[in-house]
């Protein structure tokens, strides 16, 4: 499997940024790391290996960006309003630099977002905020209510990054065309949040798959089973 490690100066972030890229061509998949995870985490925990055949045959090309969670959601040394603002810069960087790069390199106008645990939040939140450039989103063991990281603080920026809050009011037609998968284990502590988000999607009439895996917990082994099954489903979808 072809692996490329890149470091470049991000004009949006104003600092160097690291990313791993797997494959030569195919549907672009942006795979976010878990809480404060690095760009190599999904490789090291063998999530990328679980879909190696799809990379090798040119069906998908995977982009694994770094996180900046230590500067945003998990930065307890700054005011919660600044945490959210730092995340908004990250969101802009992903849109302009990572999605923009993926579009240019693959020729696809829309991407797939994916992530495990906190990466599931990142994948879903980015997809719902930018449905015009995201065709599918796969969350594996995600939790979607970001307010737990903000010490009771709330403003418009929090609202627009908290899917359970802003999703009911979204009317973007692309959202109703998106392929949405919420994968979670039967014994995952994030199960209630997945059910809650699924209920909101159902109430809006948005088709999605709430994939509850029997006997499974919140851990990499089940995510490594989920990811290839979701990628396989893309073969029958238009991206």
N, C-alpha and C positions, 0 to 999 in steps of 0.2 A: 504494500500500500504506500503510495507516494505521500510523503510528509514534508511540509515546508514550514520552517519557523521564520517569522518575520518580526522585525522591530522597526518602527517608523515614528517620526515625529508627528503627533496628532495636533493639527492646528486647532481643533475644537477643544481638546483637553489642555493644550499648551504644555505637553510633556511627551516623553517617549511612551509608546504603547506596544504591547506584545500580543501576537496572535499565532496560532497554529492553523495551517490549512492542509486538508487531506483530499487528494485526488486531483484529476486534471480537468474534469468536465462533469456536466450533469446538473440536476436540480440543486440550487444552492440551499444548504441547511446551516443556519446559525445556531450553534449549540453553546448555551450559556453555562458557566460553572455554578456550583453551589455557593453557599454563603462564604464570601471573601476568598473564593477559590481562584486559582490561577488558570491561565490559558491551557496548561498541560494537564489539568485535573481529569477531564473527560477521557483523555488518552491513558493516563496512569491507572485509572480505575476501570479500564477496558471497555468503556461505553463505545468508543470509536471502533474498537476491535469487533464488537458485536454486529456491526454493519459493514465490515470490511469488504464483503463480496459486492455490496452495492456501490462502494467507492471504486473498487478495482475494475468493475465493468462499466464505469462511466455513468451510472444512473444518478448518483448524487456527488456533490462536492461539499465538504464540510468546513465551516469556518468556526474556530474556537477562540473567541476573544477573551482577554483578561476581564476581570471585574474591577470596579473601584469601590466596592462595598465598604472598605475600611475608611473611605472618605465621605461616604454618603450614609446609608441606612444604619451602619454599625459604628458610626463615629460619634460616640457619646461625649466627646470633648467640645463639640460645637452645638449651637442651638438647633433644635429640630427643623426649623425653617430652612437653615443652611444645608442640612442633610438632604432635604428634598431638592433644593436647588442644585446641589452637586450631582444628584441623580439625573436631573433634567439635562445637564451638560453631557452626561454619559449617554442618555437616550438620543440626544442630537448627534453625538459621535457615531453611535451604532447606525443611525439612519443615514448619515451623510457619508461616512467613511467605510463602514463594514458592508452595509447593504449596497452602497454605491459601488464598491469594489466588486462585490459578488455579482451584481447586475452586469458590470462591464466584462468580467472574466467569463461568465457562463452564458451570457446572452438572454437570460431569463429576467423578466421585469419584476417578478414577485419571488419571494423567498419563503422558506419554511423556518420557523423558530422552534427550538426545543430546549429542554432543560430539566434537570432533576432537582428536587427539593427547592431551595431558593432560586435555582435556575429556572424552575417551572414558573415561579412568579415572574421572573424577568421575561421569559418567553411569551407568556400570556399577556402580560401588561403591555409589552412592546407591540404585540400583534393587535390588541384591541385599540391601542392608541394610533396605530398606523395600518389600518386594514387595507389601504390602497396598495401597499407593497408586500403584504404577507398573505400567502395563499393558504397556508396550513400552520397550525401551532400545536405542539405536543408537550404537555406537561406531565411529568412523572414524579409523583409524590410532592406536588406543589402546595404551597399555602399562599393565599391571595389577599388577605387583609393586612395591609402594611402598617396599620395604625399601632400595632404592638411595638414598633420600633421608634415611636415618636413621643413618648412620655406624655400622652394626652393632648399634644399640640395638633391643631387642625386648621388648614386653610385651603384655598382653591387648588394649590399645587398638590396637597395631599389628596384631595378629592379626585383629581384627574390622574392620580397614580394608584388609586385603590379600586381595583376592578369591581368588588361587590357594591361600591357606591356609585361609580359613574356608568357601569354597564347598563343598568335599567333605562337610562336616558339616551343611550347611543342609538342613532338612526342611520348611520352610514350603510349604504346598500351593500358594500363589500363585506361587511361583517356577516351578513346573511348568506354569503357565498363561501365563507371561509370553512375549511376543514378543521374542526376543533376536537382534540382528544384530551380528556382529563383522566390520566392513568393514576391509579392509587391502590395500595394494598388494603385488604380487608381489615388488617390490624394496624394500619398506618395512622399515627396520631393526626395526620392532615385530612383524614377521610371526611370529617364534618365540613371542612372548608370546601372540599371538592363537591360534596353533595349540595352545599349552599349555592356555589357558582353554577352547578348544573341546573338547579331549580330556577335561577334567574334566567339562564339561557332558554330553558323550556318555556317559561312565562313569556319570553319575547318571541317565541316561535323560531328560535335559531337551532338548527340541527347540529348535534354534536354527539360524541361517544363518551359516556362516563364508564370507563373501563376499570371495574373493581376486581382485583385479582385475589381469588380465594386463598386464605392462609398466609398472605404476604404481609411483610412489615415495611418500614421506611428504610430501605437499604439498597445498595448497588445491585445485588444479584437479581432482584425483580425488575429493576430499571433496565438491566442488560437484556432481560427477556422482552420487556415492553418495546424498547426502541426499534429493534429490527421488524417487529410485527407492524409497527406504525409506518415505517419506511416502506415495507412491502405493500401496504395498502395504497401508497402513492401511485403504484403502477396502473391502477384503474381510475386515477383521478387526473384532472387537467390542472397543471401548474403554470 
